[in-house]
């Protein structure tokens, strides 16, 4: 590991806007902030939005600037990535932006029922060979029921056409009609939220330089159903 990464790891441990916790299933316990993020961390009663697999936290920081009457939490396992967003949030004195360094699977240890009002998923790993690990797979959608409100908006922004189509098929399988399904947000900007176009992540800029199309999908979350996976194709592998 490079010296720069080691330095970032050392610094992020002491950032007041970053929460870290033990990553072992055998040792992890519920965090004291669970169910109390508004009171103990944000010191207000405003709604909370998650950015899952936030990377450098571009959406967490930009949305916190744009919506001072909302709270935002970026989630990622990579400390060196979170360092970038957390440091910028501190420099901007954003009291409504925080970060959790953990695996998304562990979020039920950090967040209580109905604690989250909205979710952004921006350029996640499409997991071409591991469909269960896709952040819009039924496995994760059922996990989100532990802390996400009924009918909470879910936003997926990705350059990966397969992940976009896969998610549409998951929604169809579970009788969820998307609010917006756009295959190229920079050509079809009608009805696309401004922040989906105005905020660009580090990876998005790279994809745009490669002339890749950026897709956007928005739907309302349902915690009342048990999310079902889509059928496998004739070759025996899940839809890609």
Secondary structure as GFF3:
##gff-version 3
##sequence-region A 1 240
A	DSSP	alpha_helix	3	12	.	.	.	ID=ss1
A	DSSP	beta_strand	18	20	.	.	.	ID=ss2
A	DSSP	pi_helix	37	42	.	.	.	ID=ss3
A	DSSP	beta_strand	48	52	.	.	.	ID=ss4
A	DSSP	alpha_helix	58	66	.	.	.	ID=ss5
A	DSSP	beta_strand	71	76	.	.	.	ID=ss6
A	DSSP	alpha_helix	79	91	.	.	.	ID=ss7
A	DSSP	beta_strand	97	101	.	.	.	ID=ss8
A	DSSP	three_ten_helix	104	109	.	.	.	ID=ss9
A	DSSP	beta_strand	116	122	.	.	.	ID=ss10
A	DSSP	three_ten_helix	131	133	.	.	.	ID=ss11
A	DSSP	alpha_helix	138	144	.	.	.	ID=ss12
A	DSSP	beta_strand	148	158	.	.	.	ID=ss13
A	DSSP	alpha_helix	161	173	.	.	.	ID=ss14
A	DSSP	beta_strand	180	182	.	.	.	ID=ss15
A	DSSP	alpha_helix	194	198	.	.	.	ID=ss16
A	DSSP	alpha_helix	202	209	.	.	.	ID=ss17
A	DSSP	beta_strand	215	220	.	.	.	ID=ss18
###
